[in-house]
Amino acid sequence: MAVSTKDIRNIVFLSHPGEGKTTFVENLLYRGGAISKKGSIREGTTVSDYCDDEKERKNSINLSVSSYQKQGVKVNILDAPGYLDYVGEAIAGINAADAAVMLVDAVGGVNVGTMKFWKLVRERGLPAMIVVNRMDKDNADFFKALENVQKSLSRSCVAVCYPVGTGSSFSGIADLLTKEGMGKLQDDDKAKADELSGALIEGVAESDDALLERYLEEGTLPPDDITDAFRAGVISGKIIPVVPAAAEKGIGADVVMDIIEKYMPSPEDSVPAEIVVSGGEEDAAATVEPKADSFFSAQVFKTISDPYTGQVTVFRVRSGVVRSNQSVKNSSKEMPEKFGQLFFLKGKEQVQTDSAVAGDIAAVAKLKITETNDTFCDEKSSLRFKDISFPEPAVSYSLKPKSRSDEDKISGVLAKLIAEDPAFSMIRDKQTHELVVSGMGDLHIKTMINRMKDRYGVEVDIGTPKVAYKETITANGDTQYRHKKQSGGAGQFAEVWMKVEPLSRGDGFEFVDKVVGGSIPKQFVGSCEKGVRNTMDEGAIAGFPVVDIRAIVYDGKTHPVDSKDIAFQIAAAHAFREACKKAKPVLLEPIMHVELTVPEENMGDVTGSLSSRRGRVLGMNSEAGMQVVTAEIPLEEMYKYANELKSLTAGRATYAMSFAHYEPVPPNVAQKVIAANRKEAKEE
């Protein structure tokens, strides 16, 4: 059944792992009539967790899209994984949604994952609702959880429902806004619910000056005024509804569906409108309104790679209408694309459709050039939406194919996995010649490696990647070197006088010709530069590339017959190495800038561990009940530190890492690195 833009709701569901999110989504799909029977995580039959690796692990790994229609409203559900190793999937869902529903455990309260997702939701400016799930568990406490939510997330979180019973006696909820179900409450609960209901309505009235004045005069408000003001408060983010629920029993699902339908924003209510990039320059004034009678535009937020059905491109229509078998323009690539059959997703199921309207989420298969983040538009248009900002990968491993067959297929398979998950990346390290993959954590990378094997039959050995050390000098060096070779036939002769000087960090290499009087002919000065450059790649002291150095050739000697290009290359290479050895050479290592989000109680252990890993704490501040620590730590130590951090904080800490700069390796560490590299070179 076709729907209009105003009747669409795009909702991303988020939670810390294991808090019942996928089970709750299953309830919504069942009650919305999208499925005839509720699936089970234990049995691997839920709509959201449809991949083999999700069924095996019994948790979400991918962002899944599904929908239901009820009372003329279509609700697109984006079920995001809870593990922060897959945060890229959550970010994709948040960027495609107009509102968020976050689940919090009624016993454990707000966890680190909840706070991370909350921060992303607020950065995006999405309205939100909090569902306090598992109210049917022992020790469940709605009001303790509510207090925890208000303290950790926002004071704008307000209870809009009251639990009827708790633990095993939890049997339903009473609506504090409409008073529906209040008759089920007894004695103290009824009095407390009446008090909370009055406070809620008063809070709604305070969101509008005219409404507040009327409320103060009359002491009450018409239901329609309350409903309108409540919806405006939810959409603006001034009110964040909190609802008790029990996903396993299906309690709370109907109320959440009602709130989504009545109070959550449609695409027309989304603020701000999307900023676009046109003609390669950012234009802060350019926006796209989600109108069906406008030009067509859409953005790809998810790519699914399947070895059987091929690539599936999932996009949100930002304006206009798109139809099956339509020709469009991929303005990110400045190339045309031809759509085949459009469809809506229900997990892995594809529900065919003739068209999709502004605000809706649709998919198409087997496009040739399109990737995640690309923009679609009419063939005459040039607009391009700003890219979704995916996080930089934080953990890396080297990969080595197990067989020749694996080696032949690995690049193509990795390309498919990268297309599916922009938070996963691959490089061929030019210095170490290793194939290095990077992701958000150990679990993320190991999931990808398992997919390589299970989906595509490619097996690899994994290892810690080599650190890209470099060499430089800290003083001046001066030497002369004579190359002389005479072994029958034409000989070789070259003599080169060379100085080396250090350059500032990051300046690279500079070759200076200061030869006077023609002691070395110009063509052989070029040979000297070539010999030096070749040697720089091989290293002067430990086999690592030499950087930030100036080489000055200032004198030399030639032979009228035996001097030639190769002779001066060899002489200059030897002169460069000897000069470097006299110039106080040092090893350089990459230093990473790291931002760690750490529970308060673990701060001492974490900062102590950082120091033992040669890390330097640059600063710290409190954020949403956690401590955010910024630090610098050598990459070599960071490879070992990731698992240690998980152990120290029981997996509650997270971090983001980016390259900062190179700096000298301490002498005791440098000796070990040099010895290990020389040993490895001999073995090769």
C-alpha positions in Angstrom: 0.0 0.0 0.0 1.4 3.4 -1.1 2.1 5.9 1.7 2.8 9.6 1.6 5.9 11.3 3.1 4.0 12.6 6.1 3.0 9.0 7.0 6.5 7.6 7.1 8.5 7.0 10.3 12.2 6.1 10.0 13.3 4.8 13.4 16.8 3.4 14.4 16.8 1.0 17.3 20.0 1.0 19.4 21.2 -0.6 22.6 24.2 -2.0 24.4 24.6 -5.7 23.5 22.2 -8.3 24.9 19.5 -5.9 26.1 16.6 -7.3 24.0 16.6 -4.9 21.1 16.2 -7.5 18.3 13.5 -9.4 20.3 11.7 -6.1 20.8 11.8 -5.3 17.1 10.4 -8.8 16.4 7.4 -7.9 18.6 6.8 -4.7 16.6 6.9 -6.5 13.3 4.5 -9.1 14.6 2.1 -6.7 16.1 2.3 -4.5 13.0 1.3 -7.4 10.8 4.6 -7.7 8.9 5.2 -11.2 10.1 2.7 -14.0 11.1 4.9 -15.5 13.8 7.5 -14.1 16.1 11.0 -15.4 15.5 13.5 -16.4 18.2 17.2 -15.4 18.6 17.9 -18.8 20.1 16.5 -20.6 17.1 18.0 -18.1 14.6 14.6 -17.2 13.1 14.4 -13.4 13.7 13.9 -11.0 10.8 16.8 -8.8 11.8 19.5 -11.4 12.5 19.3 -13.3 9.2 23.0 -13.8 8.4 24.7 -17.1 9.2 27.3 -15.4 11.4 24.5 -13.6 13.4 22.6 -16.8 13.9 25.8 -18.5 15.1 26.8 -15.7 17.5 23.2 -15.0 18.5 23.7 -11.3 18.3 23.4 -8.5 15.6 26.3 -7.8 13.4 24.7 -5.9 10.5 22.3 -3.0 10.3 19.1 -4.6 9.1 16.1 -2.9 7.5 12.4 -3.9 7.9 9.1 -2.3 8.1 5.4 -2.6 9.1 2.3 -0.6 8.3 -0.4 0.2 10.8 -3.3 2.6 10.7 -1.9 4.2 7.5 1.6 4.8 8.9 4.6 3.0 7.5 7.4 2.5 10.1 10.9 1.7 8.7 12.9 -0.1 11.4 16.7 0.1 11.3 18.0 -2.5 13.8 21.6 -1.7 14.5 24.1 -4.0 16.2 25.0 -3.3 19.9 28.7 -4.2 19.9 30.8 -1.1 19.4 33.1 -3.1 17.0 30.2 -2.7 14.5 29.6 1.0 15.3 29.9 1.9 11.6 26.6 0.0 11.0 24.9 2.0 13.8 26.2 5.3 12.3 24.7 4.3 8.9 21.4 3.7 10.6 21.4 6.9 12.6 22.1 8.9 9.4 19.2 7.2 7.6 16.7 7.7 10.5 14.5 10.6 11.7 14.4 9.4 15.3 15.9 6.8 17.7 14.6 4.2 20.1 17.1 3.2 22.7 16.7 0.2 25.0 18.1 0.2 28.5 18.2 -2.8 30.9 15.8 -2.4 33.9 18.4 -4.1 36.1 21.8 -3.0 34.7 20.8 0.6 33.6 22.9 2.6 31.2 26.0 0.9 29.8 29.0 2.2 27.9 27.5 1.2 24.6 24.3 3.1 25.4 26.3 6.2 26.1 28.3 5.9 22.9 25.1 5.6 20.8 23.4 8.4 22.7 26.3 10.7 21.9 26.0 9.8 18.2 22.2 10.4 18.3 22.6 13.8 19.9 25.3 14.8 17.4 22.9 13.9 14.6 20.1 15.9 16.4 17.6 13.0 16.4 14.6 13.0 18.7 14.6 9.9 20.9 12.6 7.5 23.1 14.0 5.3 25.9 12.6 1.8 26.5 13.4 0.4 29.9 13.3 -3.3 28.9 13.3 -6.5 30.9 11.0 -5.2 33.6 10.0 -8.9 34.1 13.4 -9.8 35.5 14.3 -10.2 39.2 15.6 -6.9 40.7 14.2 -4.8 37.9 13.6 -1.3 39.1 12.0 1.2 36.7 12.5 4.2 38.8 16.1 3.4 39.6 16.7 2.9 35.8 14.8 6.2 35.1 17.1 8.1 37.5 20.1 6.5 35.9 18.9 7.5 32.5 18.3 11.1 33.5 21.8 11.3 35.2 23.7 9.6 32.4 21.9 10.7 29.3 19.6 13.7 29.8 17.3 15.4 32.3 14.8 15.7 29.5 14.0 12.0 29.9 10.6 11.7 31.4 8.4 8.7 32.3 5.3 8.6 30.1 4.1 5.3 31.4 3.9 3.6 34.8 4.7 -0.1 35.4 2.0 -2.4 36.6 4.0 -4.7 38.9 7.6 -5.5 38.6 9.8 -8.6 38.2 7.7 -11.8 37.7 4.5 -9.8 38.5 5.1 -7.2 35.8 1.9 -7.4 33.8 1.4 -4.1 31.9 1.8 -0.4 31.8 -0.4 2.6 32.5 -0.2 5.7 30.2 0.5 8.8 32.3 -0.4 11.1 29.4 -3.9 9.7 28.5 -4.5 8.1 31.9 -5.3 4.8 30.1 -4.7 1.8 32.3 -4.4 3.8 35.5 -7.3 1.8 36.9 -5.0 -1.3 37.2 -2.8 0.5 39.8 -3.4 0.1 43.5 -2.9 2.4 46.5 0.7 3.8 46.6 1.3 3.1 43.0 -1.9 4.9 42.0 -1.0 7.9 44.1 2.5 8.0 42.7 1.3 7.6 39.1 -1.2 10.4 39.6 1.6 12.6 40.8 3.8 11.7 37.9 1.0 12.3 35.4 0.3 15.8 36.8 4.0 16.6 36.6 4.2 15.3 33.0 1.2 17.4 31.9 2.6 20.4 33.6 6.0 19.8 31.9 4.2 19.6 28.5 2.4 22.9 29.3 5.7 24.6 30.1 7.0 23.8 26.6 4.6 26.5 25.2 4.0 29.9 26.8 0.4 30.3 25.6 -0.4 26.7 26.7 1.2 27.3 30.1 -0.9 30.5 30.7 -4.1 28.6 29.8 -3.0 25.7 32.1 -2.4 28.1 35.0 -5.8 29.8 34.5 -7.9 26.6 34.0 -5.9 24.0 35.9 -6.3 21.6 33.0 -5.8 21.3 29.3 -7.9 19.7 26.5 -6.5 16.3 25.4 -5.7 17.6 21.8 -3.7 20.5 23.1 -1.7 18.1 25.3 -1.1 15.8 22.4 0.0 18.5 20.0 2.4 20.1 22.6 3.8 16.7 23.6 4.5 15.8 19.9 6.2 19.2 19.4 8.3 18.6 22.5 9.4 15.2 21.4 10.3 16.4 17.9 12.3 19.3 19.3 14.2 17.0 21.7 12.8 18.9 24.8 10.9 15.7 25.8 12.4 12.2 25.7 9.7 9.7 26.6 10.7 6.8 28.8 8.6 3.6 28.7 8.8 0.4 30.8 8.7 -2.9 28.8 9.4 -6.6 28.7 10.2 -7.8 25.2 10.0 -11.5 26.0 6.4 -11.1 27.1 5.6 -8.5 24.5 4.6 -5.9 27.1 5.2 -2.3 26.0 5.3 -2.9 22.3 1.8 -1.5 21.6 2.6 1.7 23.6 5.9 2.1 21.7 4.2 1.7 18.4 1.6 4.3 19.4 4.3 6.8 20.4 6.1 6.2 17.1 2.9 6.7 15.1 1.6 9.8 17.0 4.6 11.6 18.3 7.8 10.7 16.4 8.7 12.9 13.4 7.9 12.1 9.8 10.6 13.0 7.2 8.7 16.3 6.8 9.4 17.1 10.4 13.1 16.4 10.2 15.3 19.3 11.1 17.7 20.5 9.8 17.1 19.7 6.2 20.0 17.9 4.5 22.9 20.0 3.5 24.2 19.2 0.0 27.4 19.7 -1.9 27.0 21.0 -5.4 29.6 21.5 -8.1 32.3 20.3 -5.7 32.0 23.2 -3.3 30.0 23.1 0.0 27.1 25.5 0.0 25.7 26.0 3.5 22.5 27.5 2.1 21.6 24.5 -0.1 19.0 22.2 1.3 16.7 19.5 0.0 13.2 19.4 1.2 11.5 15.9 1.4 8.8 16.6 -1.0 7.3 14.0 -3.3 6.5 16.6 -6.0 10.1 17.8 -6.2 13.1 16.4 -8.2 14.5 13.0 -7.3 17.5 12.6 -4.9 18.6 9.8 -2.6 21.6 8.8 -0.6 23.1 5.3 -0.2 23.7 4.4 3.4 24.1 0.7 3.3 25.5 -1.9 0.8 24.9 -5.6 1.2 27.2 -8.0 -0.5 25.8 -11.5 -1.1 27.7 -14.2 -3.0 24.5 -15.5 -4.5 22.3 -12.4 -5.2 25.1 -10.0 -5.7 25.3 -6.4 -4.4 22.2 -4.9 -2.8 22.2 -1.1 -2.5 20.0 0.4 0.2 19.1 4.1 0.0 16.9 6.7 1.6 14.9 8.8 -0.9 15.5 12.5 0.1 13.2 14.1 -2.4 10.9 13.3 -5.3 9.8 9.8 -6.4 11.9 6.9 -7.8 10.4 4.1 -9.9 11.5 0.6 -10.9 13.6 0.4 -14.2 14.3 4.2 -14.0 17.6 5.7 -15.3 19.3 7.9 -12.7 22.5 9.7 -12.2 25.1 8.7 -9.6 26.4 12.3 -9.0 29.1 11.1 -6.7 30.7 9.3 -9.7 29.2 11.6 -12.3 28.0 8.5 -14.2 24.6 7.1 -15.1 23.0 4.1 -13.4 20.1 2.0 -14.5 17.8 0.8 -11.7 16.1 -2.6 -12.1 13.3 -3.8 -9.9 13.0 -1.7 -6.7 12.1 -3.4 -3.4 11.6 -2.8 0.3 13.6 -5.0 2.7 12.2 -7.1 5.5 15.5 -8.5 6.8 16.8 -10.7 4.0 13.3 -10.8 2.3 12.8 -8.5 -0.7 9.3 -7.1 -1.1 8.9 -5.7 -4.7 7.6 -2.2 -5.2 6.9 0.0 -8.2 8.1 3.2 -6.6 9.5 4.8 -3.4 8.5 8.3 -2.3 10.5 11.0 -0.5 11.4 9.9 3.0 11.1 6.2 2.3 13.9 3.6 2.4 14.2 1.3 -0.6 16.8 -1.0 -2.2 17.9 -2.1 -5.7 20.2 -4.9 -6.8 23.2 -5.3 -9.1 24.2 -1.7 -9.7 27.6 -1.4 -11.4 29.4 1.6 -9.9 27.5 2.6 -6.8 29.0 2.5 -3.3 27.9 3.5 0.2 27.6 7.3 0.6 26.9 7.9 -3.1 24.1 10.2 -4.2 21.5 9.5 -6.7 19.6 12.3 -8.5 17.9 13.2 -11.8 20.1 12.8 -14.8 20.3 16.6 -15.3 21.1 17.4 -11.7 24.6 17.7 -10.0 23.7 17.8 -6.3 25.6 15.6 -3.9 24.9 14.9 -0.3 27.6 15.2 2.4 29.2 11.9 3.1 28.2 10.0 6.2 31.2 10.3 8.5 32.3 6.7 9.4 34.9 6.2 12.1 38.6 5.6 11.4 39.5 1.9 12.0 41.4 1.4 15.3 42.8 -2.2 15.1 44.9 -3.8 12.3 46.1 -7.2 11.4 48.2 -8.5 8.6 46.8 -11.1 6.3 48.6 -13.9 4.4 46.6 -16.1 2.0 47.0 -19.8 2.8 47.2 -20.9 -0.8 47.8 -19.7 -4.3 44.0 -20.0 -5.0 43.3 -17.8 -1.9 45.9 -15.3 -3.1 44.2 -15.0 -6.5 40.8 -14.3 -4.9 41.6 -12.2 -1.8 41.7 -8.7 -3.3 38.3 -9.1 -4.9 36.7 -10.6 -1.8 38.2 -7.9 0.5 36.8 -5.2 -1.9 33.3 -6.7 -1.5 33.6 -6.7 2.3 34.8 -3.1 2.3 31.9 -2.1 0.1 29.6 -3.6 2.7 31.3 -2.0 5.7 33.0 1.4 5.3 34.5 1.0 8.8 36.6 -1.9 7.4 39.7 -1.0 5.3 42.6 -2.6 3.5 46.0 -1.4 2.4 49.1 -2.9 0.8 51.9 -1.4 2.9 54.5 0.0 0.5 57.2 -0.3 3.1 56.6 -3.7 4.7 54.8 -5.2 1.6 52.2 -6.6 3.9 48.5 -6.8 3.2 46.9 -5.1 6.2 43.3 -4.9 7.1 41.9 -2.6 9.7 38.6 -2.4 11.7 37.0 -1.1 14.8 38.1 -4.0 17.0 39.2 -7.7 17.2 35.7 -8.9 16.9 35.0 -6.8 13.8 38.1 -8.0 12.0 37.6 -11.6 12.9 34.0 -11.4 11.7 35.3 -10.2 8.3 37.9 -13.0 8.2 35.2 -15.6 9.0 33.0 -14.1 6.2 35.9 -14.5 3.8 36.0 -18.2 4.6 32.3 -19.0 4.9 31.0 -16.8 2.1 33.8 -16.9 -0.4 36.0 -19.8 0.5 39.1 -17.7 1.1 41.3 -18.7 4.0 44.1 -16.5 5.5 46.6 -16.6 8.3 46.5 -13.4 10.5 49.3 -11.7 12.3 50.2 -8.4 13.9 51.3 -6.1 11.2 54.8 -4.8 11.1 55.3 -1.2 12.3 56.5 1.1 9.6 59.7 2.4 11.3 61.8 5.0 9.6 65.4 6.2 10.0 66.8 9.7 10.2 69.9 11.5 11.5 70.3 14.1 14.3 73.7 15.6 13.4 75.9 16.3 10.4 78.0 13.7 8.8 80.8 13.9 6.2 82.6 11.2 4.3 84.3 10.3 1.0 84.1 7.0 -0.8 86.0 5.6 -3.7 84.6 2.8 -5.8 87.1 1.0 -7.9 86.6 -2.2 -9.8 89.1 -3.8 -12.2 88.6 -7.4 -13.2 89.4 -7.7 -16.8 87.7 -5.7 -19.5 86.2 -2.3 -18.8 86.7 -1.1 -15.2 84.6 1.0 -12.8 85.8 4.1 -11.0 84.0 6.8 -9.0 84.9 8.9 -6.0 82.2 10.9 -4.1 82.6 13.4 -1.3 79.3 13.8 0.6 77.8 15.6 3.6 74.5 14.8 5.2 72.4 17.2 7.4 69.1 16.6 9.3 65.9 18.3 8.1 62.9 19.2 10.1 60.4 16.3 10.7 58.2 15.7 7.7 60.5 17.6 5.2 61.4 14.4 3.4 64.6 14.4 1.3 66.7 17.1 -0.4 69.6 16.5 -2.7 72.1 19.4 -3.2 74.8 19.7 -5.9 77.7 21.7 -4.7 80.3 20.3 -7.0 82.5 23.1 -8.4 85.2 23.0 -11.2 83.6 20.0 -12.9 85.3 17.4 -10.6 82.2 15.3 -11.1 80.4 15.9 -14.5 76.8 16.9 -14.4 75.5 13.6 -15.8 77.3 11.7 -13.0 75.9 14.1 -10.3 72.5 12.8 -11.4 73.9 9.3 -11.0 74.9 10.2 -7.4 71.3 11.3 -6.6 69.9 8.1 -8.0 72.3 6.0 -5.9 71.3 8.0 -2.8 67.6 7.6 -3.4 67.9 3.9 -3.9 69.8 3.6 -0.7 67.2 5.6 1.2 64.6 3.0 0.6 67.0 0.3 1.9 68.0 2.2 5.1 71.3 3.2 6.4 71.5 1.5 9.8 68.6 -1.0 10.2 66.9 -1.5 6.8 64.1 1.0 7.2 63.6 4.0 4.9 65.6 7.1 5.6 63.6 10.4 5.9 64.1 14.1 6.7 67.7 14.3 5.4 69.7 16.5 3.1 72.5 14.9 1.0 75.2 17.3 -0.3 77.7 16.1 -3.0 80.5 18.7 -3.0 83.5 17.0 -4.6 84.8 13.8 -6.2 87.1 12.3 -8.8 86.6 10.6 -12.2 88.5 8.4 -14.5 88.5 9.3 -18.2 87.7 5.7 -19.2 86.3 3.8 -16.2 83.9 6.4 -14.7 80.3 5.6 -15.6 76.7 5.9 -14.3 76.7 2.6 -12.3 80.0 3.4 -10.7 78.8 6.8 -9.3 75.5 5.2 -8.1 77.5 2.6 -6.1 80.0 5.2 -4.7 77.2 7.6 -3.7 75.2 4.8 -2.0 78.2 3.8 0.1 79.1 7.4 0.9 75.5 8.1 2.0 75.5 5.1 4.3 78.8 6.0 5.9 77.9 9.6 6.3 74.6 8.7 8.0 76.5 6.4 10.5 78.6 9.4 11.5 75.5 11.7 11.9 74.0 10.2 15.1 71.3 8.1 13.3 68.1 7.3 15.1 65.1 5.1 14.5 61.7 6.8 14.2 58.3 5.2 15.1 54.7 6.2 14.4 53.0 7.8 17.4 49.2 7.5 17.5 46.7 10.0 18.9 44.2 8.0 21.0 40.9 9.1 22.6 39.7 6.6 25.2 36.3 6.6 26.8 36.8 4.9 30.2 34.5 4.2 33.2 35.4 6.4 36.2 36.4 3.4 38.4 39.0 2.2 35.9 40.8 5.5 35.4 43.8 4.6 37.7 44.4 1.2 36.0 44.1 2.7 32.5 46.4 5.7 33.0 48.9 3.4 34.8 48.8 1.0 31.8 49.2 3.8 29.4 52.4 5.0 31.1 53.8 1.4 31.1 53.2 1.3 27.4 55.2 4.6 26.8 52.0 6.5 26.5 51.5 10.2 27.4 48.2 11.4 28.8 47.4 14.8 27.2 44.2 15.6 28.9 40.9 14.2 30.3 37.4 15.4 30.9 34.1 13.9 32.0 31.3 13.1 29.5 28.0 11.3 30.1 29.3 9.6 33.3 32.5 8.5 31.6 36.1 9.8 31.5 37.4 10.8 28.1 41.2 10.5 28.0 43.3 11.9 25.2 46.8 10.4 24.9 49.7 9.7 22.6 51.1 6.2 22.4 53.5 4.4 20.0 51.8 2.2 17.4 53.9 -0.8 18.4 52.5 -0.5 21.9 49.0 0.1 20.7 48.9 -3.3 19.0 49.4 -4.9 22.4 47.3 -2.4 24.3 43.9 -3.0 22.7 43.3 -6.3 24.4 44.8 -5.1 27.6 42.3 -2.2 27.7 39.4 -4.7 27.3 40.7 -6.8 30.1 41.2 -3.8 32.5 37.7 -2.5 32.0 35.8 -5.7 31.4 35.2 -4.5 27.8 33.5 -1.3 28.9 36.2 1.1 27.5 36.3 2.2 23.9 38.9 4.1 21.9 39.5 5.8 18.6 43.0 6.1 17.1 44.6 8.2 14.4 48.1 8.8 13.3 49.8 11.8 15.0 53.5 12.0 14.0 56.8 10.2 14.0 59.3 10.5 16.8 62.6 8.9 17.9 62.5 5.4 19.4 64.2 5.1 22.9 67.7 3.6 22.5 66.9 0.4 24.5 63.8 -0.3 22.3 65.6 0.7 19.1 68.3 -1.9 19.8 65.7 -4.7 20.0 63.9 -3.5 16.8 67.2 -3.3 14.8 68.3 -6.8 16.0 64.9 -8.3 15.2 64.9 -6.7 11.7 68.4 -7.9 10.9 67.5 -11.5 12.1 64.4 -11.4 9.8 66.4 -10.2 6.9 68.9 -13.0 7.3 66.1 -15.6 7.5 64.7 -14.3 4.2 
